[in-house]
Amino acid sequence: MKTQKFDVSSRRQALISLGALAATTLIRPKSILAATPARERLRFALLGDWGSGDGSESRIVNQVVSAHGQAPLDFVIGAGDNIYPNGCGRDFERKFERPYSALLKERVRFYTVLGNHDVKEGRSDQCAYPLFNMGGSCYYTIKKGAGLAEFFMIDSTDFHLQQAAWLEEALRSSTARWKIAVFHHPIYSSGKAHGSDVGLRKKLEPLLTRYGVRVAFSGHDHIYERTKPQQGIQYFVSGGGGKVRRNGVDLRSPLRDVSYDQNNHFMVIEIDDKQAAFKAISETGEGIDGGSIKNA
């Protein structure tokens, strides 16, 4: 797996690099996928830790809506902590339906996984909530693009033996060109607050590597990070959809490839048969990372 990337050694250098990055390394959708038939490409947004219901969430919503206006999003992935502080269904309208009404009116579907805040009181509410499209189950798969991609939506708040058996069978039987995992707690992270969940890594990573997962997205740490690839898998932490932890990156971490912790952010990902192009965008619309992951 090869990635296009840039490297920074400090937060100051990262911020200085933003202007150049937007002009050089961010890959524009039309230049990548113009010749690809519509059924063989996907464009989606991803964000984690997003259901704050305040101005921080609203600023990200504006950017997601703007991205949809530039080129339609097929769907949105939520990487957990969808509704603060406890996930309860009584907050769905104020912290999700109203903020994202513009996308919901255009029938853009949201698919979510559970975060630690969601399960304090809202596990059953969220799993059964039609607009989160979990189908009544806390872990499930999404097949998109006529075999192009399959998303394995994992409940990292309770990764028990039954779920592990389900995941192994789902991965084994998948024939998708891209296998993509989504789970809230990152197994590789340079975040100061939480960092890598090593216990979950021991359970999850052998399955991801054995069955050819290419990309994994998580939230939980309220930062952006693209780690150095681990055993052929590109991991992202995207936990700034509604809450950011400024100066939350451990700059000494050997896992860091690119990281950002100064504003909220979200991601836009475009997939075709040969590559997955990604952009991370701040709440002000600035590009903070971008590149592409080649398929084998």
N, C-alpha and C positions, 0 to 999 in steps of 0.2 A: 504494500500500500504506500503510495506516494502522496505527499501533500504539498501544495504551494503555501508558503508561509513567510512570515517575517519574524525576526527575533529582537527582543529588547532586553536590556540588562537592568533596567530600573523603571520605576513608575514615571519619572520625569521624561525619560527617553520614550516611553510608550505614548505619553501625551503629545510630545513633540512630533511623533511619527504619524499622528492621526491624519493630518492634512495630506501628507504624501501617500499614505495608505489609501485614502479615498480616491486619489487620482491614479493609482498604479496597480495595487494588488487586488482590490475588490473586483470580482468578476461579474459583469452585468448579464442579466438573464438572457437578453436577446442575442448577445454575442456567443453565448454557450449553446443555446438550445434552438436557435431559429430554424434549423433544418430538421428538427426532431418532430415526428408526428405527435399530436396532442396526447394520444393514448399511451405514449411511451415516455412521458415526462410528468413530473410532479413538482409542485411548488407549494410549500407550506411554511407557516411560522411556528416557532417554538419559544416558549417562555416558562420560567419556573418562579414559584414564590410570588405570585402575582395578585392574589385576591385581597388586597389591602382595603379597597374601597375609598381611597383618598386621592389626593392630587398626584401622588407618585404613580399610582396605577393609571390615572387619567392621561398623564403625559405619554406613557407607553402605549396606551390605547390609541392615541392620536397618531403615533408613528406606525402602529400595525395597520390602522385604517389607511394611512397614506401608502404603505407598501402594497396593500390590496388594490388601491386605486391605480398604482403604476403598472401592475400586472396581477391579475386575479389570483388570490390564494385558493388552493383546492381545499385546505383544511388548516386547523390550528392544533398543535399538540401542547398540552399543559403538563409540566414536569413536577407537579405536586405543590402542596400548600396553596391550593386553589382558592380557599376561603379562610381568611383570618378572622378571629383567633383560634376557632375550634372546629371549623368545617361545617357548622350546623346549617341545615336547609333554610332556616328563617332568614339567612343573609344572602341567599342566591340572587334575589332580585336586585338588591342594592349594590352588591359587590361583583356581580357578573352580568346579569341580564341588562341592567341599565347602562353600565359602562360600554359593553360590547354590542349594544343594540344595532349599530350600523352594520356590523358583520352578520349578526343573527338575521336581520331583515333580508340580507342577500343570501341566506341559507348556507353560510360558511359553517361547517360543522367543527365542533371542538371535541377532542378526545383527551382524556386526562388520566393520570395516575394519582394515587393517594400520597400525601405527605404527612409528616408527623403532626402538624396542626390539624389537618383534615380529620384525623381519626380520634381526636380528643372527644368529640361528640357527634361527628358527622359521617362516620364510615357508611352506615346504611343509607343515609340521606344521599350521599354523593354517588354511591354505586347504583342507586335506583333513579338518579336524576336524569331525565331524558336528554337534556342539553349537554351533559357530559359524555353521553354515548358509551357508557360502560356496560350496558346491557344487563345490569343486575349483578355483575361479577367484578370483584376487585382486581382481577388480572385477566387479560384477554389479548387477542391479536387483532390487528387491522391489516387487511390485504388491499393494496392500492395499485392502480396502473396495470391491470391485466398481467400480473405476475412480476411486475417491475420491483415492487418493494413490499415487505411485510414488517410490521411494527409489533414488537413484543412488549406489551404494556404490563410491567411487573409491579407488584405490590411489595415494595421494600420495607414497609412498616411491619410486615408479618410474613417473612419469607420462610415458610414452613416446608416440611417434606412433601406434602401434597402438591404445593405450588411448584416445587423443584421438579417433581415428576412430570407435572403438566408442561412445564417449560421445556424440559428435555424432549418430550415427545413432539411438542409443537415445533421446536427447532429442527429436530431430525426429519420431520415430514415436510418441512417448508422447501419449496422449489423456487422461491423468489430470488431475483437477481441481487437484491440488496436485503440483508437482514439487519434490522435496526432495533436496538433495545432502548427502552425508556424506563427509568426508575428514579425515585426521588433522591435517595441517599447515594452520593457519589462514592465509588470504590477507588477513585484516584482524584484527589483534590489538594490544592495548595491553600485552601481557605484556613484562616487562623481559628475561626470559631468551631468548625467541625472537622475539616480535613477528610482524609481517606477513611472510609468505613472498612477496616481490614477484615472484620468478622464476616461482613457480607461478601467481601471480595473472595474469601476462601470458598464460599458456597456458590457464588455466581460465576466467577471468572472461568472456571474449568468448562462450564457449559457454553459460555459465549465463544471461547476460543475453539472448542472442539467442533462446533457446528457452524462456524464461519460467519459470525456476526462481524460486521465491518465498522459500525458506528454505534456509540452509546451516548445518550443524553441524560443528564441528571440536573437537580437543583440543589436545594438545602443550604449550601453555602451561598450567601447573597453577593456573589461576584460573578464575573465571566472568566472562564479559563478554557483554553484549548491545551490539553496536556501533550507532552511528547507521546507518540503512539506506544501502546503497551501490548506486546505480543500480537501485533498486527491489527489492533483495534484502536480507532481514534475516539478518545473520550472527550466530551465537552461538559463543563459545568455552566449552567445558565440559570442562575438564581436571582436575577435582578428585574423581574417583571413587575414588581410593586414595592420591593424593599431592597435597598442597597446597603451594604456594610462597607463604608468608606475606609480605605486603608486595611481592608480585610484579607489581603493576599500576603502570604509569607513569601517574600522576595527571595529567600534563600532556598526555597524548595527545589529539588532536582527534577520535579515533575513538570515544572512550568515550561511551556513553549511560548504562549501568549496569554496574558491575563490583564484584567481591567477591573478597577474597584472604585471609580470616581462618580459614576452615575448609574441609574437603572438602564437596562438594555433588554433587547430580545433578539431572536435570530430569524433569518429567512434562509431556507434551504431549497435548492432545486436539484432534482435527481433525474438523470437520464440513464441509458443503458451503460454508459462508460464512466460517468463520474457524478459525484455529488458536490455541487458548488454551495458554499456557505458564506453568509455575511452575518456579523454581529453588529447591531446598530444601537447607539445610545438613545436616551430619551430626547436628545436635541437633534437627532437625525444624523449624527456623525458616525462614520464607519470606524469601528474599533478593532475589527479583524476581518479577514476574508481570504478565501482560497478555494481549493477543490481537492477532493479525495478521489483517487483513481480506483476504479474497480479492477479486479484481477482479470 
